[in-house]
């Protein structure tokens, strides 16, 4: 079942925070910001109204693979660790989700409201590397054709990393992430590089690809000009 809740407001709110309480969503609070001026209506009815659950389903011709799904996996770098890293004591209990701390050398789960997800909004991140560590999304396409492939940009638009140039100016640091598309029985496409810091917290298109029916994968490496990479969800949309 699905419901719409209507709450009249005397003025235009900047944001609404929704605490999920006993439903135990992760994170437990959802924030909806009104960055653009919404439309107006004379309908002031308030309360709970039933709506179709289909409103929350992927659109026809779309396949979404989240980092919480079985089709997602990560591969750590094969580089040798320094002796001090091997001798470092690990905590007895590591939380399943942690804060986005970009210096972690291994793939680490984080949960933020800007991540993609239904009950759990999460993503995997790690600091920049040589390209040996990867995150991969796999799925089965029902038919061949042109597919637009998009990635979810789990980015808090209120925070970013800056660098100081040789001229002493402070500039926003980019985060070019490298994605490779590969279909079963075909050579991998050339990597697609997207600066995620220049994009909004939304779906970001990698382009359109002609793909056969069957298994297809998208791989992200830890090579970047920024200081970290983050892997969340992938969407395949059949164009024709």
N, C-alpha and C positions, 0 to 999 in steps of 0.2 A: 504494500500500500504506500501511497505517497500523498502528502498534503502540502498546501500552500498556506502560509501564515501571513495575515495582513495586519500591520500595526500602523495606524495613522500617526503622522508626525506634524507638529505645529510648524516646523521649519525644515529646511534641507539639512540632514545630518552629514557630517564629513565621513563617518564610518559607523558600522554596526559590529559589535563583538558578540558572538554567539558562543556560549559555554555549553558543551554537549553533556556535561555531568555524567549520569549513570550509563549513557550509551558507550562511554569509554573510547571515543574517537582519539586518534593520535595525529597531531597534538589535540588536546582537549578543548581548545578554543579556536574558533573560526573568525576571521576578520574580513569584512566586506567594505572596501573603500569606494567612495563615490568620487572618482577622479574627474568625471564629466557631469555636466548638469543634466539630471534626469528629466524625463517628460512629466507632465502634470495630468491629473485626472480629477473628475468630480466624484468619483466613486470612493466614498469614505467608509465602506463596509469593513469591519474588523472581525478577526476570528480565524478559525481553521476551516479550510475548504479542500475537499478531495480533488486530486488531479491524477492524470494517467502516469503510472510508473515508467512508461516508455520515454518520458521526457529525460530520464537519466541514463538511457541506453545509448551506446554508440550509434551514430547515424548509419543508414544502409551503405554498405560498401566500405566501411571503416573497420580496421582492426587495431586495437591498442594493446601494447605490451608494456606493463609497468615493471619497475624494479622489484616489486613485491610478487610478481608472477613467476610461474615455473619456467617460462621461456627466457628469463634473465639470468646471467651468470657473470662472474668476474674472475679475472686471472691476475695473480700478483706477478711482479717482476722477478726474473730469475737471477738478478744481481746478487753478489755476495754481500752479506751484512757485515758491518764493522764489529769488532770484538766487543766494544762497549754496548752495542745494541743487543748482542746475543746474551750478555751478562746482565742486562737490565731486567729487573724484576717486573713481571706483569701483575696488574691488580688481580685480586682473587675473583672479583665479580666485575665484569665489564658491562655497562648498560647497553641494551640493544640499540638504542638511539642516543646520539650525543649531539653536542653543539657543533656547528660548522666551524671547525678549527683547521684552516687550510694547510697546516704543516704536518699532518699525519701521513706517514709513508705508505700505509696500506689502505685498501678500500675500507671505508667506514660508513656506517649508516647514520643518517641524520633525519630529523623530523622537523619540518617547518611548515607554516601555513601556505608558503609560496610553492610548495612541492605539489606534484600531481597525485591524486588518489581519492578514494571514496572514504572508507573508514579510516585508513592509514594514509597520511600524506608524508611520504618519505623519499629519500634519494640516497645515492652512494657517492662519496667524494674521496679524493686523495690529493696530495700535493703533486706538483709537476714532476715528470720523470723523463726517461729516455724513449718512451713509446713501447716498452715491453709489457707494462701492465695494461690490461684491457678490460672493458665492460662490453658484453655482447647481448643483444636482444635477438631471439629467434621466434619465428612463427611459420605457419603453413598458409600459403595463399590459395584460395579456392579456384582461381582462374587466372590465366595470363592476361597481361594488359599493361597499360601505363598506370603507375601508382605514384602519387605524391607522398613522399616520406617526410614527416615532421618530427621534431624532438621537442619535449617540454623543457622550457628554460626555467629551472628552479632558481630564481634570482629575486632577492629582496631588493626592490627598487629604491629603498631608502638607505642602502649601504653599498659601498663600493671601495675598491682599493686604489690608492693614488701613488704616483711615483714623482720624484723630483728630477727634472731634466738638467742637462748641463748648464742651461741658462738660469737655473734656479727656480723655474716655474713648476708648479704642481699640476700634474695631468692625471687623468683617469686611466688606470691600467686596463688594457684589453685582456680578453681571455679567449683566444682562438682555440676551439676544440675541433679535433680531426675525426671525422666519421667515414667509415668505409662500408659500402653496400655490396653484398655478395649473395648470389642465388646458386642453388644446387646445380652443379655441372657447368658453371660459368666462372670465368675469371672475375676477380674482384674489381669493382669500379675504382677510378682514381679517388683519393680521399677528398672529401668536401670539408673545407675549413670555414667555420662560422665564429665570429666574435660574439660570444654570448653576453658580454658586458654591454654591447651596443644594442642588444635586443631587449624587448619587454618581457615581463613575467607572463609568458603565454607560449603557444605552439610556434615554433620557428621552422620554416620549410627548408629542407635540404635540396629540394628540386624534384623533378619527375623522372622516373626510371621505368624502362620497359622490362618487366619481370615475368618469368614463366610461372606456371602453377607449381606448387610444392614448397619446399623449405627455402626461406630467405632469412638472411641475418644482416644486422647492422652492428658494427664494432666501433667503439670509441677507445682511443689510446690515451695515455697520460702525458703525451707530448703536447706542450702548449707554451705560448709566449707569456702567459700569465703565471700565477703562482699555484693554481690548483685546477682540477677538472671536476665536474659533477655529472652524474648519470641518473636520469629519472625515468621518463617514459618515452616510447616511440609510437607513432601513429602511421599506419598505412591506409591511404584513401584511394580507392579505385577511381581513376579519372575517366578511362574509356577502355 
